[in-house]
Amino acid sequence: IPVSGHVDATIDAGGRLLSGDADLAGGDGRLVVPDYYPDGLAVHALGLQMHMPAGARRVVVDRMAIDFGDAKAEASGRAGLDGPAMPIDIRAALTNVPLARFDALWPHGVAVGGRDWVTRHMHAGTVKSGTVHIVATVRPGDADPLADFKVDGAFDYQGLDADYFPPLLPVTDIAGHATFDTGKMNLTIDSGALGDIAVSQGAVAITGLDQDDRAIAINLSIDGPLKTALSVLDTQPLGLVRKLDLDPAAAGGHVAARLSFAFPLIKSLLSDQIQFAGKGKLTAVAVKSAVGPRDVTDGALDIAIDNKGMTLSGTAALAGVPMTLDWREAFLASERPRTRIGFSARVDDAGWRQLALDPSGVATLHGKVGVSGQVTID
């Protein structure tokens, strides 16, 4: 980096630096720090003001401003100069950082777990503003010169695309806020989209970033087409919908629900390692050929689902006949019966024809007749 400016220094007879200050400016160039930026880091402009107080044996960076061409950063801090261990304390502020540039801008070897997760799972979008605080001890010459390292910070983002849970659909166009430190990251989803489903009121907690065992917990609200929600929940390793013998493509309607997922961040994730739960309302539910050739329409249902099973209750029409439903589904192999569906309806002559049922073999019925029963599948 070409640099210009001035440096004032006071040096004793033995060549020891006693005090000083510097005001430097740099133009287009490349910052090369092999341990942290092995490929170098392109810099558009650089400004640095620093001083060394007399007798203090420390360097104070009053202001360092870096223009990367798109992103910008400002930092200040101090570093001790006495002894083999040099304490450092740095604070930085970032603006307009494209997520696509995080891999280049985030130093290698700094908060490795957080860097790895962000660069692998966050893609499009912009960090509008952010702060970072680093406290560490530098021991030059040691195999690990950066000891006692601690980092924390926060950033606001918009237009973010995140693969929280591949191979599920990514959540896109996210606006929110994040905080992080050496071991964990917490993110909010103020707004976003999962396909054509609106996502809001989301919270994502990633833990164990400084360890081999990492985990993620996701809580969010969804509002959108039921068909999309069912397709997402049927993606492996979840595979929830196929347990209900239901084809997502045959379903229509709207869902508004609160969902939560928790699982370890490992490559070969099994379904029984995922803890999930959901609760919400389904409206305008329609399922083609739900019972033989008979369609379900006009469903207004409350749903609750978790690892153990599902309950679905409310009203719907079967072949145009209104009825009340109470469906309980067990997902655990040890629980029997697997399926219990209670129903009740008032059926008139036209209703029997719509249902393609003929009760005359059992009884002669006219007018509306109350019918109730329960279907069990073991």
N, C-alpha and C positions, 0 to 999 in steps of 0.2 A: 504494500500500500504506500503510495507516495505521501509523505508527511511534511508539513511545514509548521512554523510557529516559533515559540521561544521557551527556553528552559533557564531558570535561575537556580544556582546551587551554592551551598556553603560547605566547603570540604576542609577537614583539618590537615595538619602537616603529614599525617600518616595516610592520607588519601581516603579517610572515612567520611562518608556523607553525613553531615550534621542536620541540614535542613534544605528545603528547596521548594520550588513550585514549577509547574509546566502548564502551558496552554498550547495545545496542538490541534491541527486539522489535517484530515486526510481525504484524498479523492478516490476515484474508482480504483479498485484493486481486489486483492484476495487475502483473507485472513487465514493463515496456516498455523494450526495448533494440532500436531499429529494425534495426540491422545484424545482430543475432543472433536476435531474436525479433520478427519484423515484425508478427505478429498478437498479441503479448503472451503472457505465460505466467502462468496462474492459480496463485496461491500461497495455501495454507491458513494457514501460519504461518511466521514467519521469526525467527531469532535471530542476532545478530552481536556478536562481541566482537573488538575490534581496538585496536592501539596504534601510536604513532609514537615510537620511542626518541629521547631527546634527542641531537641532533647527528648522527643516523644518516642523515637524509634518505631514509627509507624508511618505508613503511606495512606493518605486519605484521597479517594477519588471523589471529587466534588460533583462531577457530572461527566458521564460518558454518553454521547448520543450517536447512534448508528442508524443509518438509512440503508436498508437492504434493497432499495428500489421499489418494493411493494410494502413490506413490513417495516416498522420502525421500532427502535428500542432506546430507552434511556435507563442508565444505571448509576448508582452511587454506592460507596462502600469504603471499607478500610481493611488494611492488612498489617499485622504486627511483623517486625523485622528482627526482633531479638530471639536468639536461641534456635535450636534445631526444629522447633515446631512453630509454625506461623499461623496464628488464628486469622481467619478471614470472615467478613460479614458483608454480604452484598445484597442490595435490593434493586430490582429492575422492574420497569413498566413496559409493556408491549402494546402496540396498536396495529390494527389492520393486518393480522397475520393469516394468510391463506392456509387452511388445513393441509393442502397439498404440499406445503413447504415445511411442515413440521419436521419431516425426516431430515431435511437439510439444516434447519435452524436449531433443533434441540440437540445439545451437545451429547456425543457418545459418552457413555460412562456416568452420566448424571441422571439420577432417578431412573435407573435402567428399566425397572418393571413398568413404570408409568409411560416411559418413552416407547417401550415395546408395544404396549396395549394401544396407545393412542395412534401410533403410526400404522398399526395393522388394521384397526377397526374404525377409525374416523377418516373420512375422505373429503368430499366436497364441503365447502363452507368457509366461514371466516371468523377468526377470533377478533372481535371488535376492540376489546381491551383486556388486559390481563396484568397481573403482578406476580413476581417471583421473589422469594426470600431464601437466600442460601447462607448457611453457617457451617463452617468446616475448619479443619486444621490441616495445613499443608506441611508435609515433611519431605523436603527435597532430598532426592537420593534413595528414598525408601522404595521397595517394590510396589507398594500401594501408597503413593504420595498424598492422596486425598483421603484423610481419615476423619472419623467422627462427623461424617457428612449428614447434614439435615437440610431438607428443602420443603418449603410449603408455598402455596400460591392459590390464585383464583383467576378465572377468566370468564368472560361473557362471549357467547357465540351465536351466530345466526346462519341459516342456510346449510346447517351441518347434516351430513349423511353418516349414519353409524350402523355398522354391522354388529349389534350387540350379541346376536345369537345365530350365527351362520349354522345351517343353511336357510333359516327363516328369512322372510323379506326384511331388508334393512328399514330402519326408521329414517325418513328423509325430511329435509327442509326444517330441521330442528332449530328452535330458538330456546336458549336457556343459559344456565350459569353452572360453573364447576368450581370445586375446591379440591386441592390435592396436597399430599405430603409424601414423604418417602415410602410409606406403606399402603396408602389408600387413596382413592379418588371418589368423590361424590358429584354426581351430575343431576341437573334437573332438565325435564322436558316441559317447557312452558307451552310449546305448541310444536306440532310435527305431523307426519303422515306415515301410515303403514299401508302402502298401496293407496286405495281410495278410502281408507279409514282415517278419521281425524284422531290424533293422539294428543293428550294434554295431561296436566297435573302429574307428570312423571318424575320418578326419583330412581336413580341408578347408583348403587353402592358397589364399588370394586375394592376388595380387600386382599391383603397378602402380596402386594406389589413388590415388597422387599423379600419375599420368600418364594420357595418353589411351589407351595400350595396356594393357589389363587382362587378366588370365588367372586361371584357376581350375584346381586339381588336387584330385581327390577320390579317396580310398582308403577302402574300407569292406568289412565282411563282411556277407553276407546269409544268411538261413536261413528257408526257407518254401516255399510252393507253386511248382512249376516253371512252371505256366501263367502266374502273375503275372509272374515274372521274364522269361519269353519275351515277354509283352505289352509290358513296359517296354523291353526291348531292341529291340523292333520299332517303337517310336515314332520318328517322324522328328525330327531328321535322322539317327538311328542306322540304323534299317531293317535290322538284322542278320538277323532271323529270316526275312524274305522272301527273303534271299539263299540260304537253305537249302530253299526251296520247302516250308516247314513252316507250318501254321496253328496259332498258339498255343492256339486254342480246342480243338484236337483232342488236346492234350497233357495229361498228368497226371504226378504224381510230386512229388518233393521235391528242393530244391537247397540245398546249403551251399557257399558260394564266397566268394572274395576278389576284389573288382572294383576297377578304377582307371580314371579318366577324366581327361583334361586337354584344355582347349580355351580359346581366347580368348573374352573376354566381349564379344561383339558381337551385334547384333540379327539379322543374316542369317547364321546359322552354317551352313556346309556340312558334309556328312558327312566329307569328307576333311580337315577341320580338327580333327577330334576324334581324339585318341589314346586308345585304350582297350585294356584287357587284363583277363582273368579266368581264374581257375583254381579248380577245386573238384570236388565229387562230386555226382552225381545218383543218387537211389535211388527205387525203386518206379516207375520210368519207364514210362509207357504212352502210346502214340500210336495213335489210331484210323486204320485204312486207311493204314498207313505204306508198305506195298508192295502196290499194288493193293488188294484187299479185306482183306488180311491185317493184323491188329493186332500191334503190338509191346507186350509186357507184361514185368513183372518186371525192368526194366532196372536195372543197377548199373554206372554208368559214370563214368569220370574225364574231365573236360573241361578244355581249355585253349583260349583264344580271344584273338585280338588283331586289329589292323588287317590283318594279312597272311593270316590264316586260322584254322581251327579243327581241333583233333584231339579225337576222342571214342573212347574205348576201354573195353572191359569186356565184360560179359555181358548178355544179354537173351533173351527168347523171341519168336520170330516164329511167329504162329499156334499158340502153345503149344509150339513146338519150341525147346529151349534151344540157344543158340549164342554164340560169341565174335565180337565185332565190333571193327574198327579202321577208323574213318572219318576221312579227312583231306580237308578242304575248303579250297580256295584262294580268297581274296577278291580278289586282284590279277588284273586282266585279262591281265597278261603271263604269268601262270603257267598252264600246261596239263599234264595235264588238270585241270579244275576240281574234280572229285569223284573220290575213290578210296575204295572201301569194301571192305575185306577181311573175310572171314567164314569160320568153320569150325564144323562141327556133326557130331554122330553121329545119323543119322536111321534110324529103324526103319520097319516097314510102316505103323504108325499115323501116324507123323510125315509120311510122304509124302502120306497122305490129308489130314492137317491142313493141309499146305502146298498142297493141291490141285494136286500135281505127280505125273505118272506117268512114272517112269523106264523103264518096260518097253520103250519104243521104242528105247532105247539098250542096255539090259542087263537081265538078270533078277537082281533083288536080293532077298535075304531077310535078316532080322535087322538089327542096327545096322551102318550103313555110314558110314565117315568121309567127310565132304564138305567141301571148302574151295574158295575161289575169290576173285576180286576183280572188282568192278564199277567201271568207269571211265566218267565222263561228261565230255566235252570242252566 
